[in-house]
């Protein structure tokens, strides 16, 4: 994956520097939006990153609702909602900082021009008059696909749970492709992931592990569909998932775990404990941070690679004005894209599995009961490690 | 030298170093996995599963480097 990401760095590096002079000069004849800058910043990074719109180019785009928690000059909090960024700007209370510029464009002719060119989608909204935005609660692309993934998981598993309630799958064999497939996955997660890593208390944590697994899996796969986005390619989503693991682990942690974390290994002399305790505490936090970044980077990286490979065609078209270069690059990068897409399908499963198994492992580390936990002697707990 | 140029350079070198590390790690991993599978073909299925998970973990570390490289590029 890293190998494949290397070409991305080149266009990305070239883009913001070279595009201003080189690309615009060479593509005077090309379509207005087909500059290097457009390809790299809009088409490649814009698709992988979060945004306030759904991009169905070349068929157009759909703007998503904006919800802003604002504080007015009197210090009162209020909610401002609009069905789209456009209507929020048309309401007259908001201006926009166009991308890469520090001047606020207040409502007027200039703002109408920006909206006509659809550049308002990439800017930062700010109140035109007094007041400030406290929190931006807008529905973004990743949020929408996260909700969609949640909805799919809920519908599928509530349906299946009702079937088990009626006895299908308990007193008789599971029926249908969906139930058989899901039962296999659930039994696998229970027997191969939860039981060995958490131990006898696994039942309590199985709902979280299963929810996390299926949400991540569905969100990952949704990200592979053209024109969509992957909710797990957002650090906020994976961060919250990892934070849930962290909280569940800490809340259910045993006294042994806390003793080990805050007082160090029982047998160690105190100078070593002074070094070990900060390391233990940092380690407990870092491994959950790594859990979040691993999933985020895998999904984000995969999306960037796919868009970069497709982007190569357009970059070639912009750099060399002959069509032959774009055709050649098109054939090669289509092959690569298909390969990476299949790899990403594999990665979608692997990452969901890796997240689940590591969550189980971290929870297991916290809730692990040592064989002689009833014996509070320091030497006894020490030998458990 | 232009700080932005240095940042792009750092991102490029970082991506290369991350590739070397990840390549070496996955190489070592598959080396041992192949050895294990050749010696005990009946355990090949288990080894494959463990190998994929370990490869995912190694790749994750490499992707941390990628995130840092991307930050260097975007913030330059």
Interface residues (C-beta under 8 A of the other chain):
Chain A: X1 X2 X3 X5 X6 X9 X12 X13 X17 X290 X293 X294 X296 X297 X298 X300 X301 X304 X347 X350 X351 X353 X354 X357
Chain B: X4 X8 X11 X12 X15 X16 X18 X19 X22 X23 X52 X53 X56 X57 X59 X60 X62 X63 X64 X65 X66 X67 X69 X70 X73
